[in-house]
Amino acid sequence: MNNALRYKGYVGTVTFSEQDEVFHGKVVGMKDLITFEGDSVASLIEDFHNAVDEYEEYCKQQGKKPDKPYKGTFNVRIQPELHRAAAMQAALEGKTLNAFVEESIRGSLHEH
């Protein structure tokens, strides 16, 4: 079962309120807040798409660049010894530290 929707690079998570009999959703991985809802799967997906489209249009009107989720950069704090060991291993493999970390993460996620 998957509780996520995807559209134009945005990912929305979904919950269901039994009391309200409504699906509620929120786009994750960004600073700006985009929410959506629906009382059926079809209306939920439609509102998700509309919410993303409206957000992008609002940003365009405001001259603001949309906050795209997961730009591909992030800071990680690790123990200095682990940092050194990773940098040394990357150098031994003739790679940048970024390439080494990316490959390590990809391998851990089993996405090849």
HUMO-V710768 format. One line per field, one symbol per residue. ss: DSSP state (@ for helix, = for strand, . for the rest). Layout:
ss=???
//
This chain:
ss=...====..========....=======......====..@@@@@@@@@@@@@@@@@@@@@@.................@@@@@@@@@@@@@....@@@@@@@@@@@@@...
//
